Amino acid sequence: MSARYAGAWSPLEFVEPALITAVAVLCGLLAVKLRSGRDWARRIVVITTAIVLAVAILTGAGTNPGTGIVGTLLFALLLVMLLLRPTRDWCDCDAPRHSPKIDSAAQPPYQVVASLLILWTATAIALYAGSAALLALAGDEANMAEEGLARIAGAAMLLALVQGALNIGFSFHRNWARWSTIILAAAYAAWLLIAAILNLTEDGPGPDLLLALLSLVPLALIASMASRESRKWCRRAAPES
């Protein structure tokens, strides 16, 4: 439980362990899929491991004596092992030594894998940011500004949960989840563009470059979700993976 809220009978004391549990479940699921020869799982782990290593080194967390250096070495070893030929062959149905379960697996196209990686990353960021904001505001004296931030944080977490359900539906070939995600991504892009145009700066109203650049993410996601590979993925009657 959260050390700050433990024993307070507040739902906030379950936020941190719930996030840690979700990360553990996701890692376990990727490990199971990787053992079954899913190449999309290998690629996701490679990408996320490389990002974690880069962030850890750039922020200095991965160079701290003790756990920092040990964690960096473990992630680097994992990255090297995933890129070696035996691991690639294990996830390649044309290789002589591939996983015995690979032939019955429904392998999603790389376009679908990229879309799901973006979607789950955005979902995790929204959950983390919303829960962190709620935890930071919970112990402080409430005022109008903090109440507004709390509502925004709660809305972000609610949208993240809805998006997580849509991600699962898209993973299981549900076309309604694909269309719902496209509609939500279009709303996010429009909101970011409007906020970029109307954002107030010290010199008065003017476009905000960061928000404008962020709007490219949902636009790229819309293009990916509307692609032929994504449409075909939601029409196929293959076994669910």
C-alpha positions in Angstrom: 0.0 0.0 0.0 1.0 3.6 -0.4 2.9 4.6 2.8 1.2 8.0 2.7 -2.4 6.8 2.7 -2.0 3.4 4.3 -4.6 2.8 7.1 -6.7 5.8 6.0 -9.4 3.6 4.3 -9.0 5.7 1.2 -9.0 4.4 -2.4 -5.8 6.4 -3.0 -3.9 3.9 -0.9 -4.5 1.3 -3.6 -3.4 3.4 -6.6 0.3 2.7 -6.3 0.1 -1.0 -5.8 -2.5 -1.3 -8.5 -0.1 0.4 -11.0 2.7 -1.8 -9.9 0.5 -4.9 -10.3 -0.6 -3.8 -13.8 3.1 -3.4 -14.8 3.9 -6.9 -13.4 0.9 -8.4 -15.2 1.9 -6.8 -18.5 5.5 -8.0 -18.2 4.2 -11.5 -17.4 1.9 -11.4 -20.5 4.7 -10.4 -22.7 6.9 -13.1 -21.3 4.2 -15.7 -22.0 3.7 -14.4 -25.6 7.4 -14.3 -26.2 7.7 -17.9 -25.0 5.0 -18.8 -27.5 7.0 -17.3 -30.4 5.0 -14.1 -31.0 7.4 -11.8 -32.8 5.2 -8.8 -32.0 5.9 -9.4 -28.3 9.6 -9.5 -29.0 9.5 -6.3 -30.9 7.5 -4.5 -28.2 10.0 -5.6 -25.5 12.9 -4.5 -27.7 11.4 -1.0 -28.2 10.4 -0.5 -24.6 13.7 -1.8 -23.2 15.6 0.5 -25.5 13.4 3.5 -24.3 13.9 2.5 -20.7 17.6 2.3 -21.1 17.8 5.7 -22.9 15.7 7.4 -20.3 17.6 5.8 -17.4 20.9 6.9 -18.8 19.9 10.4 -19.8 18.2 11.1 -16.4 21.1 9.6 -14.5 18.9 7.1 -12.7 20.6 4.2 -14.5 24.1 5.3 -13.4 23.4 5.5 -9.7 25.6 3.1 -7.7 23.9 -0.1 -6.7 20.4 -0.7 -8.0 20.7 1.9 -10.8 23.8 0.2 -12.4 22.4 -3.3 -11.8 19.1 -2.4 -13.5 20.9 -0.8 -16.4 23.0 -4.0 -16.9 20.0 -6.2 -16.7 18.1 -4.2 -19.3 21.1 -4.1 -21.5 21.5 -7.9 -21.3 17.8 -8.4 -22.1 18.1 -6.1 -25.1 21.1 -8.0 -26.4 19.5 -11.4 -25.9 16.3 -10.3 -27.7 18.4 -9.2 -30.7 20.5 -12.4 -31.0 19.8 -14.8 -33.8 18.4 -17.7 -31.7 15.7 -15.4 -30.2 14.8 -14.1 -33.7 14.6 -17.6 -35.0 12.3 -18.7 -32.1 9.8 -16.1 -33.3 10.2 -16.8 -37.0 7.9 -19.5 -38.4 10.3 -20.0 -41.3 13.3 -20.7 -39.1 14.1 -24.4 -38.4 14.2 -23.9 -34.6 11.0 -21.8 -34.0 8.5 -22.1 -31.2 6.2 -25.2 -31.6 3.2 -22.9 -30.9 4.0 -20.3 -33.5 2.0 -21.9 -36.3 -1.3 -21.6 -34.5 -0.7 -18.1 -33.3 -2.6 -15.1 -34.9 0.3 -12.8 -35.7 -0.8 -9.2 -35.9 0.7 -7.0 -38.7 3.4 -4.6 -37.6 1.0 -1.7 -38.3 -1.3 -3.1 -35.6 1.6 -3.7 -33.3 2.7 -0.1 -33.7 -0.8 1.2 -33.1 -1.2 -0.9 -29.9 2.2 0.1 -28.6 1.2 3.8 -29.0 -2.2 3.2 -27.5 -1.0 1.3 -24.4 1.8 3.8 -23.9 -0.6 6.7 -23.9 -3.0 4.8 -21.6 -0.2 4.1 -19.1 1.0 7.8 -19.2 -2.6 9.0 -18.6 -3.1 6.6 -15.7 0.3 7.5 -14.1 -0.2 11.2 -14.6 -3.8 11.1 -13.2 -2.9 9.0 -10.2 0.2 11.1 -9.4 -1.9 14.3 -9.5 -4.5 12.8 -7.3 -1.9 11.6 -4.8 -0.2 14.9 -4.8 -3.4 16.8 -4.2 -5.1 14.5 -1.7 -3.2 15.6 1.4 -3.3 19.3 0.7 -5.9 21.8 1.7 -8.5 22.0 -1.1 -9.0 25.2 -3.0 -10.7 26.0 -6.3 -7.5 25.5 -8.4 -6.7 22.1 -6.8 -10.3 21.0 -7.2 -10.1 21.8 -10.8 -6.9 19.8 -11.1 -8.4 16.9 -9.3 -11.3 16.8 -11.7 -8.9 16.9 -14.7 -6.8 14.1 -13.1 -10.0 12.0 -12.5 -11.2 12.6 -16.1 -7.7 11.6 -17.4 -7.8 8.3 -15.4 -11.4 7.6 -16.6 -10.5 8.2 -20.2 -7.4 6.0 -19.7 -9.6 3.1 -18.4 -12.0 3.5 -21.4 -9.0 3.5 -23.7 -7.6 0.4 -22.1 -10.9 -1.4 -22.8 -10.8 -0.2 -26.4 -7.2 -1.4 -26.7 -8.2 -4.9 -25.5 -11.1 -4.9 -28.0 -8.8 -3.9 -30.8 -6.4 -6.6 -29.8 -9.2 -9.2 -30.2 -10.2 -8.0 -33.8 -13.2 -5.8 -32.7 -13.9 -3.3 -35.4 -16.1 -1.2 -33.0 -13.0 -0.7 -30.9 -11.0 0.5 -33.9 -13.6 3.0 -34.9 -14.1 4.2 -31.3 -10.3 4.8 -31.0 -10.2 6.7 -34.3 -13.0 9.0 -33.0 -11.3 9.6 -29.7 -7.9 10.2 -31.4 -9.6 12.7 -33.7 -11.1 14.5 -30.6 -7.6 14.5 -28.9 -6.0 16.0 -32.1 -8.6 18.7 -32.4 -8.3 19.6 -28.7 -4.5 19.8 -28.9 -4.7 21.9 -32.1 -7.3 24.3 -30.6 -5.3 24.5 -27.3 -2.1 25.3 -29.3 -3.8 28.1 -31.2 -5.6 29.6 -28.2 -2.8 29.1 -25.7 -2.0 32.2 -23.8 1.7 33.2 -23.5 3.4 36.1 -21.9 3.1 38.1 -25.1 -0.6 37.3 -25.5 -2.4 34.6 -27.4 -0.3 32.6 -29.9 0.4 29.1 -31.1 2.2 26.7 -28.8 4.7 24.6 -30.6 4.7 21.7 -28.2 1.0 21.2 -28.2 1.0 21.4 -32.0 3.7 18.7 -32.2 1.8 16.5 -29.7 -1.2 16.7 -32.0 0.8 14.8 -34.6 0.7 11.7 -32.4 -3.1 11.1 -32.5 -3.0 12.1 -36.2 -0.4 9.4 -36.9 -2.5 7.0 -34.9 -5.6 7.7 -37.0 -3.6 7.0 -40.1 -2.4 3.7 -38.6 -5.8 2.6 -37.4 -7.4 3.5 -40.8 -4.7 1.6 -42.8 -5.5 -1.6 -44.8 -3.6 -3.8 -42.3 -5.7 -2.5 -39.3 -9.0 -2.9 -41.2 -8.0 -6.4 -42.3 -7.0 -7.3 -38.7 -10.5 -6.4 -37.5 -12.2 -8.5 -40.2 -10.2 -11.7 -39.8 -11.8 -14.7 -38.2 -8.5 -16.1 -37.0 -8.1 -17.5 -33.5 -7.6 -14.7 -30.9 -4.1 -14.3 -29.6 
